[in-house]
Amino acid sequence: MKRKLLAPTLAILLAAVLATVFWQHSRYSDIRREFAQDRQSALHGESLHVLTYLTASVDLELLASLRTLRSAAEREGTGILIYAGKVVRNHRESTQVTDALGRHGEWDAIILQQFDSREAYFRYLQDDDVRAALSVFPDRFAHGMHRSAAQNLLLPQLLLFRKLQRMVTFAPSIVPFEAVSGMEDMETADAARSLFSVADGFGEKAIVVVNLMLEGDAAQSAANAEYGDQMLSLFAEQAYGPIHIGTSAPIDHPLDYTSVALVYYPGTSYFQDLVLSTFFQGIIGDKQLADTMVSITVPITNQL
């Protein structure tokens, strides 16, 4: 009797696991598309993803210029737009980029595009409409990444596993955040609050932090691993976090970055509460970065 029940029991368990995996994937994909305005297809093959950092002149209409660029890319038949963000804070400057460009990088927008190959990207740059659309931006800088479809498909499941792990171990909830007292007049608080004024209403539901990261030495890596583990617990509890992770692929300059990551947070208000919380301030002090560029953006993909 027990043997007869074993097969259907295992089938039910397997079906339940598969249903849970599918639910997690669908939920995560819906959040990315609706709030982070990310247009990445689940399966994209061996593609090159390119981040283009753009600086706009004072009199340039940013959204209109980006729409022109997107239209030119679509006419070219390549350069699929995955994400577009308005930079609300150039949070951390990279010495590599400033040395390569010979100036400070005060970026106004970042776009993420998908190309079939490096050759396809350079053909795209030679298109007359694309060149005209890019010419209105006084400064620009491109950096690529190789994004593994399999690795990124597993990200939501990793968050689900961490969430279940915290549930069975009765780990206390991280939210709602507890504010750190005495930070009202500090630079960190001013920087967090400034996101509201420069986001122009775009960041109500999402912020996407774009990182070009260089892996540090053993001590830095260990410290960052501890910080990342704590943030992973928060991401798992709240169903947000990394939407793109890939290995660095230099394009414009031979820059020495290890990886690229785009991380979604649910809005400027949430981000401010996080930055000023006892949780975040308790772990950020141990984080040790090598040369890394960090840009905080709000999604504008749906405006293009």
C-alpha positions in Angstrom: 0.0 0.0 0.0 2.8 2.4 0.9 4.6 1.7 -2.4 1.3 2.4 -4.3 1.1 5.8 -2.6 4.7 6.7 -3.1 4.5 7.5 -6.8 1.4 9.8 -6.7 2.8 11.5 -3.6 6.1 12.2 -5.4 4.2 13.4 -8.4 2.1 15.8 -6.3 5.3 17.1 -4.6 7.0 17.6 -7.9 4.0 19.4 -9.3 3.9 21.6 -6.3 7.6 22.5 -6.6 7.3 23.3 -10.3 4.2 25.4 -9.7 6.0 27.4 -7.0 9.0 27.9 -9.3 6.8 29.1 -12.1 4.9 31.4 -9.8 8.1 32.9 -8.5 9.4 33.4 -12.0 6.2 35.0 -13.2 5.9 37.3 -10.1 9.5 38.5 -10.5 9.1 39.0 -14.3 5.9 41.0 -13.8 7.5 43.2 -11.1 10.5 43.9 -13.5 8.3 44.8 -16.4 5.7 46.9 -14.6 7.8 48.7 -12.1 11.5 48.6 -13.2 10.3 48.9 -16.8 12.8 46.3 -17.9 12.2 44.6 -21.3 14.6 41.7 -21.1 13.4 38.5 -22.7 13.9 35.4 -20.6 16.0 33.6 -23.3 18.3 35.7 -25.3 21.1 33.5 -26.5 24.7 34.6 -26.7 24.1 38.3 -26.9 26.2 41.4 -26.1 24.5 43.8 -23.7 25.7 47.4 -23.9 25.3 50.2 -21.3 25.6 53.6 -22.8 26.1 56.5 -20.5 24.9 59.8 -21.9 25.4 63.5 -20.9 22.8 66.0 -22.1 23.4 69.6 -22.8 21.5 72.2 -20.8 19.0 72.9 -23.5 18.6 69.3 -24.7 15.1 67.7 -24.3 16.3 64.4 -22.9 13.2 62.2 -23.5 12.7 63.4 -27.1 16.4 62.8 -27.9 16.2 59.3 -26.4 13.0 58.6 -28.4 14.9 59.5 -31.6 17.8 57.3 -30.7 15.4 54.4 -29.9 13.6 54.9 -33.3 16.9 54.9 -35.1 18.0 51.7 -33.4 14.7 50.0 -34.3 15.0 51.0 -37.9 18.5 49.6 -38.0 17.0 46.3 -36.7 19.4 45.9 -33.9 20.1 47.5 -30.5 17.0 46.2 -28.8 16.2 48.6 -25.9 16.1 46.7 -22.6 16.1 49.5 -20.1 16.4 53.3 -20.1 17.0 55.3 -16.9 17.3 58.9 -16.0 20.3 59.4 -13.7 19.2 61.1 -10.5 22.6 60.7 -8.7 26.1 59.9 -9.9 26.7 58.2 -6.6 30.2 56.9 -7.0 32.7 58.0 -9.6 35.3 55.6 -11.1 38.9 56.6 -11.4 39.2 54.4 -14.4 36.4 56.3 -16.3 37.6 59.7 -15.3 41.2 58.9 -16.3 40.0 57.4 -19.6 37.7 60.3 -20.5 40.0 63.0 -19.1 37.1 64.5 -17.1 34.4 63.8 -14.5 31.4 61.7 -15.6 28.2 63.6 -14.8 25.8 61.3 -16.6 22.2 62.3 -17.3 20.9 59.0 -18.7 21.9 55.4 -19.1 20.4 53.0 -21.7 20.9 49.2 -21.8 20.6 47.6 -25.2 21.0 44.0 -26.5 23.0 43.2 -29.7 23.5 39.9 -31.4 27.3 40.4 -31.2 30.1 42.9 -30.8 30.2 43.2 -34.6 26.4 44.0 -34.7 27.0 46.8 -32.1 29.7 48.4 -34.2 27.5 48.1 -37.4 24.8 49.9 -35.4 27.2 52.7 -34.6 27.9 53.2 -38.3 24.2 53.8 -39.2 23.6 57.4 -40.3 20.4 57.7 -38.2 22.0 56.3 -35.1 25.1 58.6 -35.5 22.8 61.6 -35.9 20.7 60.6 -32.8 23.9 60.1 -30.7 25.5 63.3 -31.9 23.2 65.5 -29.8 24.7 64.2 -26.6 28.0 66.1 -25.9 29.5 63.1 -24.0 28.9 59.4 -24.0 30.6 56.3 -22.9 29.7 52.6 -23.5 30.5 49.5 -21.6 29.3 46.0 -22.3 28.5 42.9 -20.4 27.9 39.2 -21.2 24.7 38.3 -19.4 24.0 34.6 -18.9 20.3 33.8 -19.4 20.5 30.7 -17.2 22.2 32.6 -14.3 19.6 35.4 -14.4 16.7 32.9 -14.7 18.0 31.4 -11.4 18.0 34.7 -9.5 14.3 34.6 -8.6 14.6 31.0 -7.4 17.6 32.0 -5.2 15.5 34.7 -3.6 12.7 32.2 -3.1 15.1 29.7 -1.5 16.4 32.4 0.8 12.9 33.5 1.8 11.9 29.9 2.7 15.2 29.5 4.6 14.4 32.5 6.7 10.8 31.3 7.3 11.8 27.9 8.6 14.5 29.4 10.8 12.1 32.0 12.1 14.4 34.9 11.2 13.0 38.2 12.2 11.5 40.5 9.5 13.8 43.3 8.3 10.9 45.6 7.4 9.5 48.0 8.4 12.8 49.8 8.7 13.9 51.4 11.9 15.3 54.8 11.3 18.7 55.8 12.7 18.3 58.6 15.1 20.4 61.7 14.7 20.9 61.4 10.9 18.5 64.2 9.9 21.2 66.7 9.2 23.9 64.4 7.9 25.1 64.3 4.3 23.7 60.8 3.8 20.2 62.0 4.7 20.5 65.0 2.4 21.6 62.8 -0.4 18.8 60.4 0.1 16.2 63.2 0.3 17.6 64.9 -2.9 16.4 61.9 -4.9 12.9 63.2 -4.7 13.6 66.6 -6.1 15.6 65.3 -9.2 13.5 62.3 -10.0 10.7 64.5 -11.5 8.0 62.0 -10.5 9.6 59.1 -12.3 10.9 57.3 -9.3 7.7 56.7 -7.3 7.7 53.0 -7.9 11.2 52.1 -8.9 14.9 53.0 -8.7 17.5 51.0 -10.6 21.1 51.3 -9.4 23.6 50.6 -12.2 27.0 49.3 -11.1 30.3 48.7 -12.9 32.3 46.7 -10.3 35.9 45.7 -9.9 36.5 42.8 -7.5 38.9 43.8 -4.8 41.4 41.8 -2.8 40.6 38.9 -0.5 39.6 41.1 2.5 37.4 43.4 0.3 35.7 40.4 -1.3 35.0 38.8 2.1 33.5 42.1 3.4 31.4 42.5 0.3 30.2 39.0 0.6 28.9 39.6 4.1 27.1 42.8 2.9 25.7 41.0 -0.1 24.4 38.2 2.0 22.5 40.7 4.3 21.1 42.5 1.2 20.0 39.2 -0.3 17.9 38.5 2.8 16.2 41.9 2.3 15.7 41.3 -1.4 14.1 37.9 -0.7 11.8 39.2 1.9 10.6 42.1 -0.3 10.7 40.4 -3.8 13.0 42.8 -5.5 16.7 43.1 -6.2 19.1 42.2 -9.1 17.5 42.3 -12.5 20.8 42.1 -14.5 24.1 40.5 -13.6 26.9 39.9 -16.1 30.6 39.8 -16.7 32.3 42.9 -17.8 33.0 43.4 -21.6 35.0 46.6 -22.3 34.0 48.5 -25.5 35.1 52.1 -25.6 38.1 51.8 -23.3 40.1 48.8 -21.9 38.6 49.3 -18.4 39.3 46.7 -15.7 35.9 45.9 -14.3 34.9 42.4 -13.1 31.2 42.5 -13.4 28.1 44.6 -14.1 24.9 44.6 -12.1 21.6 46.5 -12.3 19.6 46.3 -9.0 15.9 47.4 -8.6 14.5 49.0 -5.5 10.8 49.9 -5.1 10.9 53.7 -5.4 12.6 56.8 -4.0 10.7 56.9 -0.8 11.6 53.2 0.0 15.2 53.8 -1.0 15.4 56.8 1.3 14.0 54.7 4.2 16.4 51.9 3.4 19.5 54.2 3.3 18.6 55.9 6.6 17.7 52.6 8.4 19.6 50.9 11.2 19.7 47.8 9.0 21.5 49.5 6.1 23.8 51.7 8.2 24.7 48.6 10.2 26.1 46.7 7.1 27.2 49.4 4.7 30.2 50.3 6.9 31.8 46.9 6.3 31.3 47.1 2.5 34.7 47.5 0.7 34.7 48.4 -3.0 37.6 48.5 -5.4 37.3 50.9 -8.3 33.5 50.9 -8.9 31.1 53.3 -10.6 27.6 53.5 -9.2 24.7 55.5 -10.8 21.2 55.8 -9.3 18.5 55.9 -12.0 14.8 56.1 -12.3 13.1 54.1 -15.1 12.0 56.1 -18.2 11.7 53.1 -20.6 7.9 53.6 -20.9 8.4 57.2 -21.9 10.4 56.4 -25.0 
